[in-house]
Amino acid sequence: MWHKKPSKEELNAQLIEAAEAGNIENVKKLLKQGAEVDARDKDGWTAMMQAAWGGHLDIVQFIVEHGAEVDVRNKYGWTAMMWAAGNGHLNIVKLLVGKMADVNAKDEEKMTALIRTALNGHLDVVKFLAEKRADVNAKTSNGWTATMYAAMWGHLDVVKFLTEHGAGPSIENDRGKNAAMIARESGHKEIADYLDSFTQQKKIINSMREDSERLALKSDIQKILRTGQEYNAARHGVSYVA
């Protein structure tokens, strides 16, 4: 019986569906039949995005090895990295970073992979992305940071890690709210108290550092003056007395 050969469009659609379902055998077969590795559906989703979203490491790896672009975006600016990070798939995030995926890529709302994973409380992914120099103070289009989202959703461990690794707890969003205010409004008193305490301690440490720097500068100036006075005294053949 004669079967009509599927069109390129049909093969591409089937490839994306197979990746979403986690069916690597079908993915392999469809690519062999001529499906395009970076084919997109009407919303710009690719097979790699679907696999990354679903946590299908074997498919992501196979597709990348067959030439898939790691930073390709859908119509909303999302990348496979953002999907994997947002859903807590650390193994896929590591694979994509190893293939030089942009850890600071932003979607149309300027959300990053770090912001998405912090929002969902995936501490292990947050740690890895921060280690790979993801911007812990990146802001969305409305001024929200990863710390703010973690505070709003009650992820204390994520909030602690971010603030201890350079995230500014006093940063405000477009409505003038910082992470502590957002946590308190969301009913997360423990997080709000932690952030208030952290901010106060940081102010004290900064003040002590500034005092220390001023004292060091004063000491350096005194040494310079004393050296000058000793030099002038030696020129005139007299002994310098401090």
LOLUM-359466 format. One line per 4 residues: number of its first residue (from 0); their letters; for each residue x, y, z of N, C-alpha, C, O. Coordinates in steps of 0.05 Angstrom, whole numbers, plus 5000, padded with zeros to 4 digits. Layout:
! residues N
NUM) A) X:Y:Z:X:Y:Z:X:Y:Z:X:Y:Z ~ ...
//
This chain:
! residues 242
0) MWHK) 5017:4976:5000:5000:5000:5000:5018:5025:5000:5037:5027:5015 ~ 5010:5044:4983:5027:5068:4980:5020:5088:5002:4996:5092:5008 ~ 5040:5099:5015:5036:5120:5035:5048:5146:5026:5071:5147:5015 ~ 5033:5167:5030:5043:5193:5022:5066:5201:5040:5065:5199:5065
4) KPSK) 5087:5211:5028:5110:5220:5044:5103:5246:5059:5092:5265:5047 ~ 5108:5247:5085:5100:5271:5100:5116:5295:5091:5139:5293:5083 ~ 5103:5318:5092:5116:5343:5084:5136:5352:5105:5136:5341:5127 ~ 5153:5371:5098:5172:5382:5117:5157:5394:5141:5166:5390:5164
8) EELN) 5135:5407:5136:5120:5420:5158:5109:5398:5177:5109:5402:5201 ~ 5100:5376:5166:5089:5354:5182:5111:5341:5199:5107:5335:5222 ~ 5134:5337:5186:5157:5326:5201:5165:5344:5224:5171:5335:5246 ~ 5166:5370:5218:5174:5389:5239:5155:5389:5262:5163:5390:5286
12) AQLI) 5129:5389:5256:5109:5389:5277:5111:5363:5294:5108:5364:5318 ~ 5115:5341:5281:5118:5315:5295:5143:5315:5312:5143:5303:5334 ~ 5164:5327:5303:5189:5329:5318:5184:5344:5345:5193:5335:5366 ~ 5171:5366:5343:5165:5382:5367:5148:5367:5386:5152:5368:5410
16) EAAE) 5128:5353:5375:5110:5336:5392:5125:5314:5406:5121:5308:5429 ~ 5143:5301:5391:5159:5279:5402:5177:5289:5424:5180:5275:5444 ~ 5189:5312:5421:5206:5323:5441:5190:5330:5466:5199:5325:5489 ~ 5166:5341:5463:5149:5347:5485:5142:5322:5501:5140:5322:5525
20) AGNI) 5137:5300:5486:5129:5275:5499:5152:5260:5510:5148:5240:5525 ~ 5176:5269:5504:5200:5255:5515:5207:5229:5500:5220:5211:5510 ~ 5198:5228:5475:5202:5204:5459:5227:5207:5441:5225:5217:5419 ~ 5250:5199:5452:5275:5203:5438:5277:5187:5412:5290:5195:5393
24) ENVK) 5265:5163:5412:5266:5146:5388:5252:5160:5365:5262:5159:5342 ~ 5230:5172:5370:5216:5186:5349:5231:5211:5340:5232:5218:5317 ~ 5244:5224:5360:5260:5248:5353:5282:5240:5334:5286:5253:5314 ~ 5296:5218:5340:5318:5209:5323:5307:5202:5295:5319:5209:5275
28) KLLK) 5284:5188:5294:5273:5179:5269:5265:5203:5252:5270:5204:5228 ~ 5252:5223:5264:5242:5246:5249:5265:5263:5239:5263:5274:5217 ~ 5286:5266:5255:5309:5281:5245:5322:5267:5221:5331:5279:5202 ~ 5323:5240:5223:5334:5225:5201:5317:5227:5176:5328:5226:5153
32) QGAE) 5291:5231:5179:5273:5234:5157:5273:5262:5145:5261:5266:5124 ~ 5287:5280:5158:5289:5307:5147:5276:5329:5162:5276:5352:5153 ~ 5266:5324:5186:5256:5346:5203:5278:5365:5210:5301:5357:5213 ~ 5272:5391:5212:5291:5411:5218:5295:5414:5248:5276:5416:5263
36) VDAR) 5320:5413:5257:5326:5411:5285:5317:5436:5300:5310:5435:5324 ~ 5316:5459:5287:5308:5484:5300:5280:5493:5289:5274:5517:5291 ~ 5264:5475:5279:5238:5482:5269:5221:5493:5292:5224:5486:5315 ~ 5203:5512:5285:5186:5525:5305:5157:5520:5300:5148:5516:5277
40) DKDG) 5141:5520:5322:5112:5520:5318:5102:5548:5316:5118:5567:5314 ~ 5076:5552:5317:5065:5579:5313:5072:5599:5335:5072:5623:5330 ~ 5080:5589:5358:5088:5606:5380:5118:5608:5383:5129:5619:5402 ~ 5132:5596:5364:5161:5598:5364:5175:5576:5381:5199:5577:5385
44) WTAM) 5160:5557:5390:5172:5535:5406:5187:5516:5388:5179:5511:5365 ~ 5210:5507:5397:5226:5488:5383:5226:5461:5399:5216:5460:5421 ~ 5236:5441:5386:5238:5415:5399:5255:5417:5424:5249:5405:5445 ~ 5277:5432:5423:5295:5435:5446:5281:5449:5469:5284:5441:5492
48) MQAA) 5265:5469:5463:5250:5483:5484:5231:5464:5498:5229:5463:5523 ~ 5217:5448:5482:5197:5429:5493:5211:5409:5511:5202:5402:5533 ~ 5234:5399:5502:5249:5379:5517:5260:5391:5542:5260:5378:5563 ~ 5270:5416:5541:5281:5429:5564:5259:5434:5585:5263:5431:5609
52) WGGH) 5236:5443:5575:5213:5448:5593:5205:5422:5608:5198:5423:5631 ~ 5205:5400:5593:5196:5375:5605:5217:5360:5620:5212:5339:5633 ~ 5242:5369:5619:5263:5356:5634:5275:5332:5620:5286:5314:5633 ~ 5273:5331:5593:5282:5308:5578:5311:5313:5569:5317:5322:5547
56) LDIV) 5330:5306:5587:5358:5312:5583:5369:5298:5558:5384:5309:5543 ~ 5361:5272:5555:5372:5257:5532:5365:5270:5505:5381:5270:5487 ~ 5340:5281:5504:5332:5293:5479:5346:5320:5475:5356:5326:5453 ~ 5348:5336:5496:5363:5362:5493:5392:5356:5484:5402:5370:5466
60) QFIV) 5404:5337:5496:5432:5330:5489:5434:5321:5460:5451:5330:5445 ~ 5416:5304:5452:5416:5294:5424:5412:5316:5404:5425:5318:5384 ~ 5392:5334:5410:5386:5355:5392:5409:5375:5390:5415:5385:5368 ~ 5421:5381:5412:5444:5400:5412:5467:5388:5396:5480:5402:5380
64) EHGA) 5472:5363:5399:5493:5349:5384:5488:5349:5354:5506:5344:5338 ~ 5462:5353:5347:5455:5353:5318:5450:5381:5308:5436:5386:5289 ~ 5463:5400:5322:5464:5428:5311:5443:5447:5321:5442:5469:5310 ~ 5427:5441:5341:5407:5459:5350:5420:5484:5362:5440:5482:5376
68) EVDV) 5408:5507:5357:5418:5532:5369:5409:5534:5398:5385:5533:5403 ~ 5428:5537:5416:5421:5537:5445:5406:5561:5454:5391:5559:5473 ~ 5410:5584:5441:5397:5609:5451:5374:5617:5433:5365:5641:5434 ~ 5363:5599:5417:5340:5606:5400:5317:5614:5419:5314:5603:5441
72) RNKY) 5300:5633:5410:5278:5643:5427:5251:5638:5414:5248:5636:5389 ~ 5230:5636:5431:5203:5634:5421:5192:5662:5417:5207:5682:5421 ~ 5167:5665:5410:5156:5692:5404:5156:5710:5428:5152:5734:5425 ~ 5158:5699:5452:5159:5715:5476:5187:5720:5487:5191:5732:5508
76) GWTA) 5207:5711:5472:5234:5715:5480:5246:5694:5499:5268:5697:5508 ~ 5231:5673:5504:5240:5652:5522:5261:5634:5507:5258:5628:5484 ~ 5281:5625:5522:5300:5606:5512:5297:5580:5526:5283:5578:5546 ~ 5310:5559:5516:5309:5533:5529:5321:5535:5557:5311:5521:5576
80) MMWA) 5341:5551:5561:5353:5555:5587:5333:5565:5607:5331:5556:5630 ~ 5316:5584:5599:5296:5595:5617:5275:5574:5625:5267:5573:5648 ~ 5267:5558:5605:5248:5537:5611:5260:5516:5631:5247:5508:5650 ~ 5284:5508:5625:5297:5488:5643:5301:5499:5671:5296:5485:5690
84) AGNG) 5311:5523:5672:5316:5536:5699:5290:5540:5714:5288:5534:5738 ~ 5270:5550:5700:5245:5556:5713:5232:5531:5725:5218:5532:5745 ~ 5237:5508:5712:5225:5483:5721:5244:5466:5739:5238:5444:5746 ~ 5267:5478:5744:5286:5464:5763:5302:5441:5751:5311:5424:5766
88) HLNI) 5306:5441:5725:5321:5419:5712:5350:5426:5711:5361:5435:5690 ~ 5364:5422:5734:5392:5431:5736:5410:5417:5716:5428:5429:5704 ~ 5405:5391:5711:5422:5376:5692:5421:5388:5664:5441:5389:5650 ~ 5398:5397:5656:5395:5410:5629:5408:5437:5629:5420:5445:5609
92) VKLL) 5404:5452:5651:5417:5479:5653:5447:5476:5650:5460:5491:5636 ~ 5458:5456:5664:5487:5452:5663:5496:5445:5634:5516:5455:5624 ~ 5480:5428:5621:5487:5420:5593:5487:5445:5575:5505:5449:5559 ~ 5466:5462:5578:5464:5485:5560:5486:5506:5566:5497:5518:5548
96) VGKM) 5492:5509:5591:5515:5527:5598:5541:5517:5586:5557:5532:5577 ~ 5544:5491:5588:5568:5478:5576:5569:5482:5546:5591:5481:5534 ~ 5546:5487:5533:5545:5493:5505:5544:5523:5499:5537:5531:5477 ~ 5552:5539:5519:5555:5568:5517:5528:5582:5515:5527:5604:5502
100) ADVN) 5507:5572:5526:5482:5586:5527:5485:5611:5544:5500:5611:5564 ~ 5471:5632:5538:5473:5658:5552:5457:5657:5578:5433:5655:5578 ~ 5472:5658:5601:5458:5656:5627:5443:5682:5633:5426:5681:5651 ~ 5449:5703:5619:5436:5729:5625:5417:5738:5603:5409:5761:5602
104) AKDE) 5409:5719:5586:5389:5726:5565:5363:5734:5578:5356:5725:5600 ~ 5349:5753:5565:5324:5763:5576:5301:5760:5556:5305:5762:5532 ~ 5277:5754:5567:5254:5751:5549:5242:5779:5545:5254:5799:5552 ~ 5219:5781:5533:5208:5807:5526:5200:5823:5551:5196:5847:5549
108) EKMT) 5197:5810:5574:5192:5824:5599:5217:5828:5615:5217:5836:5638 ~ 5240:5821:5602:5267:5824:5614:5271:5805:5638:5288:5810:5655 ~ 5257:5783:5638:5262:5762:5658:5285:5745:5649:5287:5738:5625 ~ 5301:5736:5668:5324:5719:5662:5319:5691:5673:5299:5686:5687
112) ALIR) 5337:5673:5666:5335:5646:5677:5337:5646:5707:5323:5631:5721 ~ 5355:5663:5718:5358:5664:5747:5333:5674:5760:5324:5664:5781 ~ 5320:5694:5749:5296:5705:5761:5274:5684:5761:5260:5680:5780 ~ 5271:5669:5739:5250:5648:5737:5255:5626:5757:5236:5616:5769
116) TALN) 5280:5617:5760:5285:5595:5778:5283:5604:5807:5275:5588:5824 ~ 5290:5629:5813:5287:5640:5840:5257:5642:5847:5249:5636:5870 ~ 5241:5651:5828:5212:5653:5832:5200:5626:5841:5182:5625:5857 ~ 5211:5604:5829:5200:5578:5835:5215:5563:5857:5208:5541:5864
120) GHLD) 5235:5576:5869:5248:5565:5892:5268:5543:5887:5273:5527:5905 ~ 5280:5542:5863:5299:5521:5857:5328:5530:5865:5343:5540:5849 ~ 5334:5526:5891:5359:5536:5902:5384:5524:5887:5403:5539:5882 ~ 5383:5499:5880:5406:5487:5867:5412:5500:5840:5435:5504:5833
124) VVKF) 5391:5507:5826:5395:5521:5800:5404:5549:5804:5421:5560:5790 ~ 5393:5563:5824:5401:5590:5831:5431:5590:5837:5445:5608:5827 ~ 5440:5572:5853:5469:5570:5860:5486:5566:5836:5507:5580:5832 ~ 5478:5548:5818:5494:5542:5795:5495:5567:5776:5517:5574:5767
128) LAEK) 5473:5580:5771:5472:5603:5754:5489:5626:5765:5503:5640:5750 ~ 5487:5630:5791:5503:5651:5804:5532:5645:5801:5548:5663:5796 ~ 5540:5620:5804:5567:5611:5801:5577:5617:5772:5601:5622:5768 ~ 5559:5615:5753:5565:5620:5725:5561:5649:5717:5559:5656:5693
132) RADV) 5561:5667:5737:5560:5696:5733:5533:5706:5722:5533:5726:5708 ~ 5512:5693:5729:5486:5705:5723:5483:5730:5741:5492:5730:5764 ~ 5471:5750:5730:5468:5776:5745:5447:5773:5767:5423:5771:5761 ~ 5455:5773:5792:5437:5770:5814:5420:5795:5819:5400:5794:5834
136) NAKT) 5427:5817:5806:5411:5842:5809:5397:5850:5784:5388:5873:5782 ~ 5395:5831:5765:5380:5837:5740:5351:5845:5747:5339:5833:5765 ~ 5340:5864:5731:5313:5873:5736:5295:5866:5712:5304:5867:5689 ~ 5270:5860:5718:5250:5856:5697:5241:5884:5687:5250:5904:5697
140) SNGW) 5223:5884:5668:5214:5909:5657:5199:5926:5677:5197:5951:5674 ~ 5189:5914:5699:5176:5930:5720:5193:5932:5745:5184:5939:5766 ~ 5219:5926:5742:5238:5932:5763:5240:5910:5784:5253:5914:5805 ~ 5229:5886:5779:5231:5865:5799:5257:5849:5795:5267:5845:5773
144) TATM) 5269:5841:5818:5293:5825:5818:5287:5796:5826:5265:5790:5835 ~ 5307:5779:5824:5303:5751:5833:5297:5750:5863:5281:5734:5872 ~ 5310:5767:5878:5306:5768:5907:5277:5775:5914:5264:5764:5932 ~ 5266:5794:5899:5238:5803:5903:5219:5780:5898:5200:5775:5914
148) YAAM) 5223:5766:5876:5205:5744:5870:5207:5721:5890:5187:5710:5899 ~ 5232:5715:5898:5236:5694:5919:5223:5702:5945:5211:5686:5959 ~ 5225:5728:5952:5213:5738:5976:5182:5737:5975:5169:5729:5994 ~ 5171:5743:5952:5142:5743:5949:5131:5715:5952:5109:5711:5963
152) WGHL) 5146:5695:5942:5136:5667:5942:5146:5651:5966:5141:5627:5967 ~ 5160:5664:5984:5167:5651:6009:5191:5633:6009:5193:5615:6025 ~ 5209:5637:5990:5233:5620:5988:5256:5632:6004:5274:5645:5993 ~ 5256:5628:6030:5276:5640:6048:5304:5631:6040:5322:5647:6040
156) DVVK) 5308:5605:6034:5335:5595:6028:5346:5609:6003:5370:5615:6002 ~ 5329:5614:5984:5338:5629:5959:5344:5658:5966:5365:5668:5957 ~ 5328:5670:5982:5332:5698:5990:5359:5701:6004:5375:5719:5998 ~ 5364:5682:6023:5389:5683:6038:5413:5680:6019:5433:5695:6021
160) FLTE) 5412:5660:6001:5434:5656:5983:5440:5681:5966:5462:5689:5963 ~ 5419:5692:5955:5422:5714:5937:5434:5739:5951:5452:5751:5941 ~ 5424:5745:5975:5434:5768:5989:5463:5764:5998:5478:5783:6000 ~ 5469:5739:6005:5497:5733:6013:5516:5732:5990:5540:5730:5994
164) HGAG) 5505:5733:5965:5522:5732:5942:5518:5756:5923:5520:5754:5899 ~ 5513:5779:5936:5514:5804:5922:5488:5817:5914:5488:5839:5903 ~ 5465:5803:5919:5440:5815:5912:5433:5838:5931:5436:5834:5955 ~ 5425:5860:5921:5419:5884:5937:5392:5882:5949:5372:5884:5935
168) PSIE) 5390:5879:5976:5363:5878:5988:5348:5904:5988:5324:5904:5993 ~ 5362:5926:5984:5349:5952:5985:5339:5962:5957:5327:5983:5955 ~ 5345:5947:5937:5336:5954:5910:5306:5956:5909:5292:5939:5921 ~ 5295:5976:5896:5266:5980:5894:5256:5975:5866:5270:5981:5846
172) NDRG) 5231:5965:5864:5219:5961:5838:5206:5987:5829:5209:6008:5842 ~ 5191:5986:5807:5180:6011:5796:5158:6023:5814:5150:6046:5810 ~ 5149:6008:5834:5129:6018:5852:5142:6027:5879:5128:6033:5898 ~ 5168:6027:5879:5182:6036:5904:5183:6015:5926:5186:6022:5949
176) KNAA) 5179:5990:5919:5179:5968:5939:5206:5953:5937:5215:5946:5916 ~ 5217:5948:5961:5241:5930:5961:5232:5902:5970:5209:5897:5975 ~ 5251:5883:5970:5244:5855:5976:5231:5851:6003:5213:5835:6006 ~ 5241:5866:6023:5230:5863:6050:5200:5872:6051:5184:5859:6063
180) MIAR) 5194:5894:6038:5167:5904:6036:5149:5883:6022:5126:5878:6031 ~ 5159:5872:6000:5144:5853:5985:5139:5828:6002:5117:5816:6001 ~ 5159:5819:6016:5156:5795:6033:5135:5800:6055:5118:5783:6060 ~ 5136:5823:6067:5117:5830:6089:5088:5831:6078:5070:5820:6090
184) ESGH) 5085:5843:6054:5058:5845:6042:5048:5818:6034:5024:5814:6033 ~ 5066:5799:6028:5058:5772:6020:5055:5753:6043:5049:5729:6039 ~ 5059:5763:6068:5054:5747:6091:5078:5730:6100:5076:5711:6115 ~ 5102:5737:6090:5126:5722:6096:5143:5738:6116:5164:5750:6108
188) KEIA) 5134:5739:6141:5147:5756:6161:5176:5748:6166:5193:5765:6170 ~ 5182:5722:6166:5209:5712:6171:5228:5723:6150:5251:5731:6157 ~ 5220:5723:6125:5237:5733:6104:5240:5763:6107:5262:5774:6104 ~ 5218:5777:6113:5220:5806:6116:5239:5814:6139:5255:5832:6137
192) DYLD) 5236:5799:6161:5254:5805:6184:5283:5799:6178:5301:5814:6185 ~ 5287:5777:6163:5315:5770:6155:5327:5793:6138:5349:5801:6142 ~ 5311:5802:6118:5321:5823:6100:5326:5849:6114:5346:5863:6109 ~ 5308:5856:6133:5313:5881:6149:5338:5879:6165:5354:5897:6167
196) SFTQ) 5342:5855:6178:5366:5851:6194:5391:5851:6177:5411:5863:6184 ~ 5390:5838:6154:5413:5837:6136:5420:5865:6126:5444:5872:6126 ~ 5400:5881:6119:5405:5908:6110:5418:5925:6132:5437:5940:6127 ~ 5408:5922:6157:5419:5937:6179:5448:5929:6184:5466:5946:6188
200) QKKI) 5454:5903:6184:5481:5893:6188:5500:5903:6166:5523:5910:6172 ~ 5490:5904:6142:5506:5913:6120:5513:5943:6123:5535:5951:6117 ~ 5494:5958:6133:5499:5987:6138:5520:5990:6159:5538:6007:6156 ~ 5519:5974:6180:5538:5976:6202:5566:5968:6192:5586:5982:6197
204) INSM) 5568:5947:6176:5593:5938:6165:5605:5959:6146:5629:5965:6147 ~ 5588:5971:6129:5597:5992:6111:5607:6016:6126:5627:6029:6119 ~ 5593:6023:6148:5601:6046:6164:5628:6041:6177:5645:6059:6178 ~ 5631:6017:6188:5657:6010:6200:5680:6010:6180:5702:6018:6186
208) REDS) 5674:6001:6155:5694:6000:6134:5702:6029:6127:5725:6035:6123 ~ 5682:6046:6125:5687:6074:6118:5704:6088:6140:5722:6103:6134 ~ 5697:6082:6166:5713:6093:6188:5742:6083:6187:5760:6098:6191 ~ 5745:6057:6181:5771:6046:6179:5788:6059:6156:5811:6064:6159
212) ERLA) 5774:6063:6134:5788:6076:6111:5796:6105:6117:5817:6114:6109 ~ 5778:6119:6132:5785:6146:6140:5809:6147:6158:5826:6164:6156 ~ 5809:6128:6178:5832:6127:6196:5858:6120:6182:5879:6132:6188 ~ 5856:6102:6163:5880:6094:6148:5890:6118:6131:5914:6122:6129
216) LKSD) 5871:6133:6119:5879:6156:6104:5891:6177:6121:5912:6189:6114 ~ 5880:6182:6145:5891:6201:6164:5919:6193:6172:5937:6210:6174 ~ 5923:6167:6177:5949:6157:6184:5970:6161:6162:5993:6168:6167 ~ 5961:6156:6137:5979:6160:6114:5986:6189:6111:6010:6195:6105
220) IQKI) 5968:6207:6115:5973:6236:6113:5993:6244:6134:6012:6259:6129 ~ 5989:6234:6158:6008:6240:6180:6036:6231:6174:6056:6244:6180 ~ 6038:6207:6162:6064:6196:6155:6078:6214:6134:6102:6219:6136 ~ 6062:6223:6114:6073:6240:6093:6083:6266:6105:6105:6276:6098
224) LRTG) 6067:6278:6122:6074:6303:6135:6100:6300:6152:6118:6317:6151 ~ 6100:6278:6167:6123:6273:6184:6149:6269:6168:6170:6279:6175 ~ 6146:6255:6145:6169:6251:6128:6179:6278:6117:6203:6283:6115 ~ 6160:6295:6109:6168:6322:6099:6182:6338:6120:6201:6352:6115
228) QEYN) 6171:6337:6145:6183:6352:6166:6211:6342:6173:6229:6358:6179 ~ 6215:6316:6172:6241:6304:6177:6261:6313:6156:6284:6318:6161 ~ 6251:6314:6131:6269:6322:6109:6278:6351:6112:6301:6357:6108 ~ 6258:6368:6118:6265:6397:6122:6284:6401:6145:6303:6418:6143
232) AARH) 6280:6386:6166:6298:6388:6189:6326:6380:6182:6346:6393:6190 ~ 6329:6358:6167:6355:6348:6159:6369:6368:6141:6394:6372:6142 ~ 6354:6382:6123:6366:6402:6105:6378:6425:6121:6398:6437:6112 ~ 6366:6432:6143:6375:6455:6159:6394:6446:6182:6401:6462:6199
236) GVSY) 6401:6421:6182:6420:6411:6202:6410:6410:6230:6425:6413:6249 ~ 6384:6407:6233:6373:6405:6260:6359:6378:6263:6352:6365:6244 ~ 6355:6371:6288:6342:6345:6294:6311:6350:6294:6301:6369:6304 ~ 6297:6330:6282:6268:6332:6281:6257:6320:6307:6263:6297:6314
240) VA) 6239:6335:6320:6226:6325:6344:6196:6325:6339:6184:6345:6333 ~ 6184:6301:6341:6155:6297:6335:6138:6311:6356:6114:6311:6354
//
